[in-house]
Amino acid sequence: MPETINVTIDKLGAQGDGIGEHEGLPVYVPLALPGERVTVSITEKKRGGLYSQLVSIDQPSASRREPACKHFGSCGGCQLQHLNTDYYQQWIRDRAGLALSQHGFEDVTILKPFFAPVTSRRRAAFKVHKGGSGVILGFNAKNSHQIINLSECPVSSNSIMQIIPALKRVLDKILPTRSVATVHCTAASNGLDILVDSNLKLGLEARELLAEFADTHDIASLHWQQDGFMDPVAIRREPVMDFAGVKVPLPPASFIQVSAECESEMVKHVVEACKGYRRVADLFCGIGTFSFPLARDHQLLAVEGAQAAIQSLELARNASAAQGVRLKQIVTKHRDLFRRPLTAGELTGFEAVVIDPPRAGAQAQMTELAKSTVERVVSVSCNPNTFARDARILADGGYILDRVLPVDQFLWSSHLELVGVFTR
Ligand SMILES: C[S@@+](CC[C@H](N)C(=O)[O-])C[C@H]1O[C@@H](n2cnc3c(N)ncnc32)[C@H](O)[C@@H]1O
């Protein structure tokens, strides 16, 4: 029998769990809020803490509200729909402040956070399972491989949500019972890009069904990936993104900022922070979210590790004049910036650097930047902890962190983006 205890929740942790205390140990309680008195059953004791499941809320917080989605609580996609807006917005701000203070940044200006609107998420990877009673499709439950069969998702874009019933029907016809797949859906500027990742080899009939599905629903492109081989099943038009008026081809399932509104806000801050600098480097540039807006006014070096992404950027750059867009020079480099960061010497002559690494951050590259003569660094990050860790490297190298913009791109989740502006 699991142990059942009563706890008072003192605070919200970085993953969105309520945290209380029992016999000197922290107790982590998903879906509980500060000030609440709750009954929980202990599920696990690890790393000096007690992990638990909420049994009942005996004294609810005044900051609690009805979640926006019926799957909230079981679906692992969102952690914070039960907070009222004021409390949630304050938590986002505090989360940025806490990560910064853990690395010695106490008095940094944290700007008013920007929040993704509902239905603005234009990229999602859904898990699929075909069982005896058909296909289920959705996100995993928290800390579990169980899939929550989605019938609504208030954060995902309408174009993605509207395709789900038909997608499930076609996958139901194709997938054998007891099989799994992952479906990556991206709402590009000119339609949906879908990539199905499965270990099933496509037969002729399945291919025809998918092609018909793509035609009926005006899907821009549909790939089937098996054992790493990407099969272009239906390419009805090349999916593209529009960055500062430049049409950039989107490789299947590649990275884009998940909300167009958050992307615009981040681009605005990045461009503003680079004003007045002539030569700019955009590191971890992807397909050019920041590169093209920057290249309207600055000579640019764009560096990226994914070959398909940098090739898209190059194609778009080469076609931009014909599209009537005037850009300054863009030089590209395909390079692994973890293993071979741009050295301080290579950065000589660059006045500003924009850096937007994956969640792991960019310790090696920041170490080189800290030794460089670059005057302005704009650090864009999807992980406040690695952002703050890397910011410390820059600060120890003589940079001052002027301001930080929190961008809540994954609404109601514990993910948070930060844009930090540093000056030497
Ligand atoms: C957070 S995304 C940012 C992309 C782009 N700045 C944007 O906003 O669309 C991080 C990028 O880093 C790239 N990347 C990951 N590991 C890398 C590495 N070791 N070296 C260079 N680029 C890498 C990914 O391919 C991805 O494009």
The ligand as a Tripos MOL2 file, in Angstrom:
@<TRIPOS>MOLECULE
LIG
   27    29     1     0     0
SMALL
NO_CHARGES

@<TRIPOS>ATOM
      1 C1         17.0460   26.2860  -31.0290 C.3       1 LIG1
      2 S1         17.3970   25.8930  -32.6970 S.3       1 LIG1
      3 C2         17.5560   27.5320  -33.3480 C.3       1 LIG1
      4 C3         17.5080   27.6550  -34.8360 C.3       1 LIG1
      5 C4         17.3060   29.0750  -35.3760 C.3       1 LIG1
      6 N1         18.1170   30.0500  -34.6990 N.3       1 LIG1
      7 C5         15.8410   29.4620  -35.3410 C.2       1 LIG1
      8 O1         15.4790   30.3250  -34.5320 O.co2     1 LIG1
      9 O2         15.0670   28.9280  -36.1370 O.co2     1 LIG1
     10 C6         19.0210   25.2940  -32.5440 C.3       1 LIG1
     11 C7         19.7360   25.0020  -33.8300 C.3       1 LIG1
     12 O3         21.0300   24.5060  -33.4950 O.3       1 LIG1
     13 C8         21.3830   23.5040  -34.4330 C.3       1 LIG1
     14 N2         22.4130   22.6780  -33.8070 N.ar      1 LIG1
     15 C9         22.2300   21.6760  -32.9050 C.ar      1 LIG1
     16 N3         23.4270   21.1840  -32.5370 N.ar      1 LIG1
     17 C10        24.3770   21.8720  -33.2180 C.ar      1 LIG1
     18 C11        25.7810   21.8270  -33.2480 C.ar      1 LIG1
     19 N4         26.4600   20.9520  -32.5220 N.pl3     1 LIG1
     20 N5         26.4480   22.6970  -34.0440 N.ar      1 LIG1
     21 C12        25.7630   23.5920  -34.7860 C.ar      1 LIG1
     22 N6         24.4150   23.6770  -34.8090 N.ar      1 LIG1
     23 C13        23.7310   22.8260  -34.0240 C.ar      1 LIG1
     24 C14        20.0720   22.7960  -34.7210 C.3       1 LIG1
     25 O4         20.1490   22.1190  -35.9550 O.3       1 LIG1
     26 C15        19.0880   23.9650  -34.7250 C.3       1 LIG1
     27 O5         18.9700   24.5100  -36.0080 O.3       1 LIG1
@<TRIPOS>BOND
     1     1     2 1
     2     2     3 1
     3     2    10 1
     4     3     4 1
     5     4     5 1
     6     5     6 1
     7     5     7 1
     8     7     8 2
     9     7     9 1
    10    10    11 1
    11    11    12 1
    12    11    26 1
    13    12    13 1
    14    13    14 1
    15    13    24 1
    16    14    15 ar
    17    14    23 ar
    18    15    16 ar
    19    16    17 ar
    20    17    18 ar
    21    17    23 ar
    22    18    19 1
    23    18    20 ar
    24    20    21 ar
    25    21    22 ar
    26    22    23 ar
    27    24    25 1
    28    24    26 1
    29    26    27 1
@<TRIPOS>SUBSTRUCTURE
     1 LIG1         1 GROUP 0 **** ****
